[in-house]
Amino acid sequence: MVAWHELPLWDDDTWGEPAPAAVLPSIAGPAPAAVESVVVAEESVVAVESVVVAEITAESVALGPCAGPLGVFDLETTGIDVRSDRIVSAHVGVLDASGAVIDARTWLADPGVEIPAGATAVHGITTERARTEGRPAPEVVAEVTATLRDLFAAGIPVVAYNAPFDFSLLKYESLRHGVVPIDAPSPVIDPLVVDKTYDRYRRGKRTLEVVAAHYSVTLEGAHDAAADAIAAGRVAQAIAARFDLDVSADDLHTQQIAWARAQAESLSEYFVRIGRLDADVDGSWPIR
């Protein structure tokens, strides 16, 4: 029987000043001077730094589950098997309620294994580059995990598009490298699950690129961890605004658990109808 992690992962893809520490924990070391924008390019993944580009003000903070500060998280990897594939690059950032980036950190890792040509074709990172410019995987996994843990401890929700992929792969990487994993990340906002719930019958693919375009969110450099994470956060904010979501991030997290299970059951029923009796879809969310 085909395991869930061998199936396409629901998205139909083959693959200013900072706020006070009490509100927004620093996710990196000392910040450089403020800049006007963040250029998300492939070359940027070698940097491990904090970038301050906006300031949270009382006027900019909206209500609802996506009110700032809002964490964002994405991984680029050696493949799509969360148990055996490895992290190549990672991004954890924070947006304010307007979608401006107020803190950001990006990692490039040496995964310790060859990066398949198919994965390189997606995110552009070669084995040679990862070995030359990347940091040891155990260090990267430990820092990404600690950064996310700090955001959750501060009550800051974290957006991850197709969250079970990123959080599950991070969990197995943590176990592989002797890092205490995040077993129950919360609160998490998954724009894929929320979009499928509120706009269930919309036709077409639900990749981040397609969904971002649908909500008029600019995504430049898709399959770059920083670009994808930031776009996912802005998509979550656009969904919350379009459908006037009026719940807390904690309540939305709880709702998504049921929604993801129902979506998995629906996908399983579809596979049965088309004769894919070997498909085994796991609806656990936000981690498997």
HURA-V749692 format. One line per field, one symbol per residue. psi: psi as a letter, one per 30 degrees, with the letter a starting at -180 (. if undefined). burial: + if it has 24 or more other ideal C-beta (glycine too) atoms within 12 Angstrom, else -. A space follows every 50 residues. Layout:
psi->???
burial->???
//
This chain:
psi->kklefflkheggkf.lllllefejkkgaakklkklflkjjleffffkjlk jjglkkleffjlllfgklkjlkkkkklfagjfefllkellkkaklaffgk kfkkkkkkkjfglkjleeeefefgkleeeeeefllkeeeeeeeeeeeeee eeeggkkkkkkhefeeeeeeeeeeeeggkjljfikkkkkjfeeeefefhe gklllhleeeeeeeghkkjkhkgkeeeeeeeeeeeeeeeeeeghkhllee eeeeefeeeeeeeeeeeeeeeeeggiffkjkkgkkgk.
burial->---++-+-+++-+-++-++----+++++--+------+-+-+-+++++++ ++++++----++-+++++++++++++++++++--++++++++++++++++ ++++++++++++--++--++-+++++---+---++-++++++++++++++ ++-+-+++++++++++++++++++-++-+-++--++++++++++++++-- -----+++++++-++-+-+-+++++++++++++++++++++---+---+- -++-+++-+++-++--++------------++++++++
//
